[in-house]
Amino acid sequence: MNSVSTRRVRLVASAAAVAAGALVLAGCAGNSGGNGGGNGGNASAKSITIGTTDKITSLDPAGSYDNGSFAVMTQVYPFLVDTPNGSPDPKPSIAESASFTDPSTYEVKLKPGLTFKNGDKLTSSDVKFTFDRQIKINDPNGPASLLGNLASISTPDDTTVDFHLKAPNDQTFPQVLTSPAGPIVDEQVFSADKVTPDDTIVKGEAFAGQYYISSYKVNQLIQYKAFSGYKGLNGQAKTPTVNVKYYASSDNLKLDIQSGAIDVAYRSLSATDISSLKSKKNVKVIDGPGGEIRYIVFNFNTQPYGAKTADADAAKALAVRQAAADLIDREAISKQVYKGTYTPLYSYVPDGLTGATPALKSLYGDGNGGPSLDKAKQTLEAAGVKTPVTLNLQYTGDHYGPSSGDEYGLIKSQLENGGLFNVKLQQTEYVQYSKERVADVYPAYQLGWFPDYSDADDYLTPFFAKNNFLSNHYDSATVQGLLAKEVGDTDKADREKVIEQIQQEVAKDLSTLPILQGSSVAVVGTDVKGTTLDSSYKFRYANISK
């Protein structure tokens, strides 16, 4: 997912402030009205506290497409189909069944008696409302691009939902229903045509996941209570109360997990912090598959020689992107900044997924993954580009971990090697960043991606479809045709070839420049159990206990 998002709310990190925050949470339980039920799980179990630097942009699934927001949605909203613990393969969740009844119709049968925490019934009408509003709102920071193959929805009765697809045999549609586009919302609480404010959602108790939110201070503290009315795939929460504390600084996050002030630290500690914590006896460092990638986005309108610039020239613009690709030294960034916790990425689909191919490795730099100043010079000279090229490069220091400044400082140095580029590096806090990046403010900028689901298409369609979430004006009819083909190809071997071909085509165009691939890491106290980091890519608080 676009791993993309966040808000900067300063959080005092002293022990006194932590204690005060915990007391505030304890005294701010939400309403328990409605027949949806209150606390579930084991009432005698201890509460747990989780710390994170990820920030929330919106609790409304239509208005956010980022890791921090989806971490909340995973806990509090139901999904028609979901990934079971330890598996990337979708299974019916609040649905009794989900399958294709014909190549263009995916039918879901809901379980009977579903309700939200507020007591509102959850029916096929809510499901249709959920997806119709996603498409209608089409928020630039939302996940509507994932629903590009959805033509319409019909609801023959209260428990039946028929998704009618534009392209038949969509091999990714069940996965899309597990993604940030998939949380089911309450039509009695959410707006049909605009993003609903967080406070409205919390006060309306519009939740039917394993937890509901009982207290909410955006990007400061959230208290979750187990929802006994949850009827989904993954069962009742093991711990009745979970507190999540949001940190402005990863340094304070490290100090609190090391001292035992919190039970779990998940996103984002620096590579140095993780290395240090591995030697501590009172914590455990847990590694798992992450599928995370780091990359630079080029805005085809505002980059040097972009379509909307005074000296617009498509050939020169491409040469600028190619020269940047020639100069990047991924191995140096991996070792010097991330101490190997991120590894070089030469493909658009990360290593480990079917169809991944290192299309960038032979095309750019020295042809073996390293940089080449001579190649970059030749590329710019052949296109008639005057040097140094001024490149405004933006990054965010508060969303992708504390090492982003070092990462982009090194990238600046690499691009300026030989005097071919003059890089003007700037950073912006992520809430503002998420708005400005889709408003053509940044000619080139940092993004990261946390997968919605474990299929290669999740690294292709959201990036390179015509109306993609990057909003960078990349438009290739060839790539769009190939995307449509791979999504509906039921022959696995043939689909893999098409996925490889897409990466080769995009590598020529360089809409984005992949740099690194990372894993998922959590640090927990030694008395904490059930912290699961697996290929489902969902961090479920309901599994955790102590």
C-alpha positions in Angstrom: 0.0 0.0 0.0 1.1 3.2 -0.3 2.8 2.9 2.5 2.5 6.5 2.4 1.3 8.7 5.2 1.5 10.5 8.5 0.9 13.3 10.8 3.3 15.2 13.1 1.8 15.6 16.6 4.6 16.1 19.1 4.5 13.6 21.9 6.3 14.3 25.2 8.3 11.2 25.9 9.1 11.5 29.6 8.0 8.7 31.9 5.6 11.1 33.6 3.9 11.9 30.4 3.6 8.2 29.6 1.9 7.5 32.9 -0.4 10.5 32.5 -1.4 9.3 29.0 -2.2 5.9 30.3 -4.4 7.4 33.0 -6.2 9.5 30.4 -6.8 6.4 28.3 -8.1 4.5 31.3 -10.7 7.1 32.0 -12.0 7.7 28.5 -13.9 4.5 27.6 -16.3 4.9 24.7 -20.0 4.3 24.8 -21.0 0.7 25.2 -24.5 1.1 23.9 -26.0 -0.9 21.0 -26.5 -4.6 20.8 -23.1 -5.2 19.1 -21.5 -6.1 22.4 -18.6 -4.8 24.4 -15.4 -6.3 25.5 -14.5 -9.8 24.2 -11.5 -12.0 24.8 -10.2 -13.1 28.2 -11.3 -10.5 30.7 -8.6 -11.4 33.1 -5.8 -11.0 30.6 -3.4 -8.1 30.9 -3.6 -5.1 28.6 -0.7 -4.4 26.3 0.9 -1.2 25.0 2.2 -0.8 21.5 4.5 2.0 20.3 4.9 3.3 16.8 6.1 6.2 14.8 3.7 5.6 12.0 1.0 8.2 11.8 -2.7 8.2 10.8 -4.0 10.4 8.0 -7.6 9.2 8.2 -9.7 6.5 9.8 -11.9 6.5 6.7 -10.8 3.8 4.3 -11.8 6.1 1.4 -9.4 8.8 2.6 -6.1 7.0 3.3 -3.8 4.6 1.7 -0.9 4.3 4.1 0.6 1.9 6.6 -0.2 3.9 9.7 -3.9 4.3 8.9 -4.3 0.7 7.6 -2.8 -0.6 10.9 -5.8 0.9 12.6 -8.3 -0.4 10.0 -6.9 -3.9 10.3 -8.0 -4.0 13.9 -11.4 -2.3 13.8 -13.1 -3.0 10.4 -14.4 -6.2 9.1 -13.4 -7.7 5.7 -15.5 -9.9 3.4 -12.5 -12.1 2.9 -9.3 -11.9 4.8 -5.9 -13.6 5.1 -5.7 -16.1 8.0 -2.8 -15.9 10.4 0.3 -17.2 8.7 -1.0 -17.3 5.2 -1.3 -14.9 2.2 -4.2 -16.7 0.7 -7.7 -15.0 1.1 -10.4 -16.9 2.9 -14.0 -15.9 3.7 -14.1 -13.8 6.8 -17.5 -12.1 7.6 -18.6 -13.9 4.4 -19.8 -17.5 4.5 -18.6 -18.0 0.9 -16.9 -16.0 -1.8 -16.3 -17.3 -5.3 -16.7 -16.6 -9.0 -20.1 -17.6 -10.3 -19.1 -16.7 -13.8 -15.9 -15.1 -15.2 -17.1 -11.6 -14.6 -19.1 -12.0 -11.3 -17.6 -12.6 -7.9 -20.4 -13.5 -5.4 -20.1 -13.1 -1.7 -22.6 -14.5 0.8 -22.5 -12.8 4.2 -22.8 -14.6 7.5 -26.2 -14.0 9.2 -26.7 -11.6 12.1 -23.7 -9.3 11.5 -23.7 -6.0 13.4 -21.5 -3.1 14.1 -20.5 -2.1 17.6 -23.2 0.6 17.6 -25.9 -2.1 17.0 -26.5 -1.2 13.3 -27.0 -4.3 11.2 -24.3 -5.1 8.7 -25.9 -6.2 5.4 -25.2 -6.3 1.7 -26.4 -2.7 1.5 -23.4 -1.6 3.7 -21.1 -3.6 1.4 -22.4 -2.0 -1.7 -22.2 1.4 0.0 -18.6 0.8 1.0 -17.3 0.2 -2.5 -19.6 2.7 -4.3 -18.4 5.5 -2.1 -14.7 4.5 -2.5 -15.1 5.0 -6.3 -17.3 8.1 -6.0 -15.0 9.9 -3.6 -11.8 8.8 -5.4 -9.7 10.7 -2.9 -6.1 11.3 -4.2 -4.7 9.8 -1.0 -7.2 6.9 -1.0 -7.1 3.3 -2.4 -9.8 3.7 -5.2 -7.2 2.8 -7.8 -7.4 -0.8 -6.5 -11.0 -1.0 -7.6 -10.3 -0.1 -11.3 -11.8 -3.4 -12.5 -15.1 -3.1 -10.6 -17.9 -2.2 -12.9 -20.9 -2.4 -10.6 -22.4 -4.1 -7.5 -25.8 -5.7 -7.1 -27.4 -7.0 -3.9 -30.1 -9.6 -4.6 -30.9 -9.8 -0.9 -29.5 -8.7 2.5 -26.7 -11.3 2.6 -25.8 -11.6 -1.1 -23.3 -9.3 -2.9 -22.4 -9.7 -6.6 -19.3 -7.8 -7.8 -19.5 -7.3 -11.5 -16.1 -6.9 -13.1 -15.0 -5.1 -16.2 -12.3 -7.6 -17.1 -13.1 -11.3 -16.6 -11.2 -13.8 -14.5 -9.6 -11.2 -12.3 -7.0 -13.2 -10.4 -6.4 -10.4 -7.9 -9.9 -9.4 -7.0 -10.1 -11.6 -3.8 -6.8 -10.1 -2.7 -8.1 -6.6 -3.3 -11.0 -7.3 -0.9 -8.3 -7.9 1.8 -6.5 -4.6 1.0 -7.0 -1.0 2.1 -9.9 -0.8 -0.3 -11.7 -3.7 1.5 -12.8 -2.5 5.0 -16.6 -2.6 5.3 -18.1 0.6 6.7 -21.5 1.5 8.3 -23.7 3.4 5.8 -25.5 5.0 8.8 -22.3 6.7 9.9 -20.1 7.3 6.9 -20.8 10.0 4.2 -21.6 8.7 0.7 -19.7 11.4 -1.1 -16.9 12.7 1.1 -14.3 11.5 3.6 -15.8 11.2 7.0 -14.0 12.9 10.0 -12.3 10.6 12.5 -14.3 11.9 15.4 -17.6 11.1 13.6 -16.4 7.5 13.1 -15.3 7.0 16.7 -18.4 8.6 18.2 -20.6 6.6 15.8 -18.9 3.3 17.0 -18.8 2.2 13.3 -16.6 -0.8 14.0 -17.0 -4.5 13.5 -13.5 -5.8 13.6 -11.7 -7.7 16.4 -11.4 -4.4 18.3 -13.3 -1.1 18.5 -11.8 2.2 19.4 -12.8 3.3 22.9 -10.6 6.4 23.1 -8.9 8.4 20.4 -6.4 11.2 20.3 -5.1 11.4 16.8 -1.5 10.4 16.5 -1.0 10.5 20.3 -2.9 7.7 21.9 -5.6 5.1 20.9 -7.2 2.7 23.2 -8.8 -0.4 21.7 -11.3 -2.7 23.3 -12.1 -6.2 22.1 -15.4 -6.5 20.2 -17.4 -9.5 21.3 -19.6 -9.2 18.2 -16.7 -9.9 15.8 -17.6 -12.9 13.5 -14.7 -12.9 11.2 -12.0 -15.4 10.2 -9.4 -14.7 12.9 -11.4 -15.2 16.1 -11.7 -13.2 19.3 -8.9 -11.0 20.5 -6.6 -12.6 23.1 -6.1 -9.4 25.0 -9.2 -7.2 25.9 -7.4 -3.9 25.9 -4.7 -2.6 23.7 -3.2 0.9 24.0 -1.2 2.3 21.1 1.2 5.2 21.7 2.4 7.4 18.8 6.0 8.7 18.9 7.4 11.7 17.2 10.9 10.3 17.7 12.2 6.8 17.1 14.8 7.5 19.8 12.1 7.7 22.4 10.4 4.6 21.0 13.7 2.7 21.4 14.1 4.0 25.0 10.6 2.9 26.0 10.8 -0.6 24.6 14.2 -1.1 26.1 13.0 0.1 29.6 9.8 -1.9 29.5 7.5 1.2 29.4 5.8 -0.4 26.3 5.3 -4.0 25.4 5.8 -3.9 21.6 7.7 -1.5 19.3 6.5 -1.8 15.7 7.7 0.7 13.0 10.0 2.3 12.8 13.3 1.9 14.6 16.6 2.7 13.0 18.9 -0.1 11.8 21.4 1.0 14.6 18.6 0.8 17.2 17.6 -2.7 16.1 21.2 -3.9 16.1 21.6 -2.5 19.6 18.3 -4.1 20.9 19.4 -7.5 19.7 21.9 -7.6 22.5 19.4 -6.8 25.3 18.2 -9.6 27.4 14.8 -8.1 28.3 13.5 -7.8 24.7 13.2 -10.0 21.6 13.7 -8.8 18.0 11.3 -10.5 15.6 11.9 -10.4 11.9 9.4 -11.3 9.2 8.7 -10.9 5.5 7.8 -7.3 4.8 7.6 -6.8 1.1 8.4 -3.1 1.7 10.2 -1.2 -1.1 11.7 2.3 -1.2 11.7 4.3 -4.4 11.9 7.7 -6.0 8.9 9.0 -8.0 9.3 11.3 -11.0 6.5 13.7 -11.8 6.2 13.7 -15.6 4.7 17.2 -15.6 7.1 19.0 -13.2 10.4 17.2 -13.4 13.2 18.8 -15.4 11.9 19.1 -19.0 8.5 17.8 -17.8 5.4 18.3 -19.9 4.3 21.4 -17.9 7.7 23.1 -17.7 8.8 26.0 -19.8 11.4 23.9 -21.6 9.3 20.7 -22.0 11.0 18.0 -23.9 10.0 14.3 -23.4 13.4 12.9 -24.7 15.4 15.2 -22.3 13.1 14.4 -19.4 13.7 10.6 -20.0 17.4 11.2 -20.2 17.3 12.9 -16.8 15.6 10.0 -15.3 18.0 7.5 -16.9 21.0 9.5 -15.8 19.7 9.4 -12.2 19.3 5.6 -12.5 22.9 5.4 -13.8 24.2 7.2 -10.7 22.4 5.5 -7.9 24.5 3.1 -5.8 22.0 0.9 -4.0 24.7 -1.3 -2.3 26.2 1.8 -0.7 22.8 2.9 0.6 22.0 -0.6 1.9 25.3 -0.9 3.8 26.1 2.6 4.9 22.6 3.7 6.0 20.7 0.5 6.8 23.4 -1.9 7.7 21.9 -4.5 5.4 18.4 -4.4 6.9 17.3 -3.1 3.5 18.8 -4.7 0.4 19.3 -3.4 -3.2 16.3 -3.6 -5.4 16.6 -3.7 -9.2 13.1 -4.7 -10.0 9.6 -3.3 -9.6 8.3 -6.5 -8.0 10.4 -7.4 -4.9 12.5 -10.5 -4.7 10.5 -13.5 -3.5 7.3 -12.8 -5.4 6.4 -14.7 -8.6 7.3 -12.6 -11.6 10.1 -10.5 -10.0 12.8 -9.8 -12.5 15.8 -7.4 -12.1 14.9 -5.3 -15.2 16.9 -2.3 -14.0 20.2 -4.0 -13.3 21.4 -4.5 -16.9 19.8 -1.3 -18.3 21.5 1.3 -16.0 24.7 2.0 -14.3 27.6 -0.4 -15.0 25.2 -3.2 -16.0 25.9 -5.2 -12.8 24.0 -3.2 -10.3 26.7 -0.6 -9.6 26.7 3.1 -10.7 28.4 4.5 -13.7 29.3 8.2 -14.1 30.4 7.7 -17.7 27.1 6.1 -18.6 25.2 9.0 -17.1 27.3 11.6 -18.9 26.8 9.8 -22.2 23.0 9.7 -21.7 22.7 13.4 -20.9 25.0 14.4 -23.8 23.2 12.3 -26.3 19.9 14.0 -25.4 21.4 17.5 -25.5 20.8 18.1 -21.8 22.8 20.9 -20.3 24.5 20.2 -17.0 24.3 20.5 -14.1 20.6 19.6 -14.1 18.8 21.2 -11.2 16.6 18.6 -9.5 14.3 19.4 -6.6 14.1 16.2 -4.6 11.7 15.9 -1.7 11.6 13.4 1.2 9.8 13.1 4.5 11.7 12.6 7.7 8.8 11.4 9.9 7.2 8.5 8.0 9.8 6.2 6.6 12.0 5.8 9.6 14.7 7.9 11.2 17.3 7.0 8.6 15.5 8.8 5.7 17.6 11.9 6.2 20.8 9.9 5.9 19.4 7.9 2.9 18.5 11.0 0.9 21.7 12.8 1.9 23.6 9.9 0.4 21.3 9.9 -2.7 22.0 13.6 -3.2 25.7 13.0 -3.0 25.5 10.1 -5.5 23.5 12.2 -8.0 25.8 15.2 -7.7 28.9 13.0 -8.4 30.7 14.4 -11.4 28.7 17.6 -11.5 25.8 16.3 -13.6 23.1 17.2 -11.1 22.5 20.0 -8.6 20.1 18.5 -6.2 18.0 20.7 -4.0 17.0 18.4 -1.2 14.1 19.3 1.1 11.9 17.5 3.6 8.3 17.9 4.6 6.3 16.3 7.4 4.1 13.6 6.0 0.6 14.9 6.4 1.5 18.0 4.3 3.7 15.8 2.1 0.8 13.4 1.3 -1.3 16.4 0.0 1.5 18.2 -1.9 2.9 15.1 -3.7 -0.5 14.6 -5.5 -0.7 18.3 -6.3 2.3 18.5 -8.6 4.4 20.3 -6.0 7.4 17.9 -6.1 9.3 17.2 -9.3 10.9 14.1 -7.7 10.2 12.6 -4.3 10.6 9.7 -1.9 7.9 7.1 -1.4 7.8 3.7 0.2 5.3 0.9 -0.4 3.9 -1.6 2.1 2.1 -4.3 0.2 -1.7 -4.6 0.2 -1.4 -8.3 -0.6 1.2 -10.8 -1.7 0.8 -10.7 -5.5 3.1 -9.0 -8.0 0.1 -7.0 -9.4 0.1 -5.0 -6.1 3.4 -3.5 -7.2 2.3 -2.8 -10.7 -1.4 -1.7 -11.2 -1.4 0.9 -8.3 1.8 2.4 -9.7 1.4 2.2 -13.5 -2.3 2.2 -14.3 -3.5 5.4 -16.0 -5.1 6.9 -12.9 -2.7 5.6 -10.4 -2.2 6.6 -6.8 1.1 8.3 -7.6 -0.7 11.0 -9.6 2.6 11.5 -11.5 1.0 11.6 -15.0 2.7 8.5 -16.3 0.5 7.1 -19.1 1.6 4.2 -21.2 -1.0 2.4 -23.4 1.4 -0.5 -23.8 1.8 -1.0 -20.0 -2.0 -0.5 -19.4 -2.7 -3.3 -22.0 -0.3 -5.6 -20.3 -1.7 -4.9 -16.9 -5.2 -5.8 -18.1 -3.8 -9.0 -19.6 -2.0 -10.2 -16.4 -4.9 -9.5 -14.1 -7.2 -11.8 -16.1 -4.7 -14.5 -17.1 -5.7 -17.8 -15.6 -2.5 -19.5 -17.0 0.1 -19.1 -14.2 3.1 -19.5 -16.4 1.8 -17.1 -19.0 0.8 -14.6 -16.4 4.3 -14.7 -15.0 5.8 -13.8 -18.4 3.4 -10.9 -18.7 4.4 -9.6 -15.3 8.0 -9.7 -16.3 7.3 -7.9 -19.5 5.5 -5.1 -17.6 8.6 -4.6 -15.5 10.8 -4.4 -18.6 8.6 -1.8 -20.2 8.4 0.4 -17.1 12.2 0.1 -16.6 12.6 1.8 -20.0 10.2 4.6 -19.0 11.4 5.0 -15.4 8.2 6.3 -14.0 9.7 5.4 -10.6 13.2 4.4 -9.6 13.2 1.4 -7.1 16.1 1.6 -4.7 15.7 -0.8 -1.7 13.7 -3.7 -0.4 13.1 -4.3 3.4 11.8 -6.7 5.9 9.4 -6.3 8.8 10.7 -5.9 12.3 9.1 -5.8 15.7 10.7 -5.6 19.1 8.8 -7.1 22.1 9.2 -7.7 25.8 10.2 -11.2 26.7 6.8 -11.9 28.3 4.9 -11.0 25.1 3.5 -13.8 23.0 1.8 -14.0 19.6 3.6 -11.2 17.7 3.1 -12.4 14.2 5.0 -11.0 11.2 4.1 -13.1 8.1 3.3 -12.9 4.4 -0.2 -11.7 5.1 1.5 -8.3 5.8 -1.1 -7.4 8.4 0.0 -6.7 12.0 -2.9 -7.9 14.1 -3.0 -6.8 17.7 -5.6 -9.5 18.5 -2.9 -12.1 18.3 -0.7 -10.5 21.0 -0.9 -11.4 24.7 1.4 -11.5 27.8 
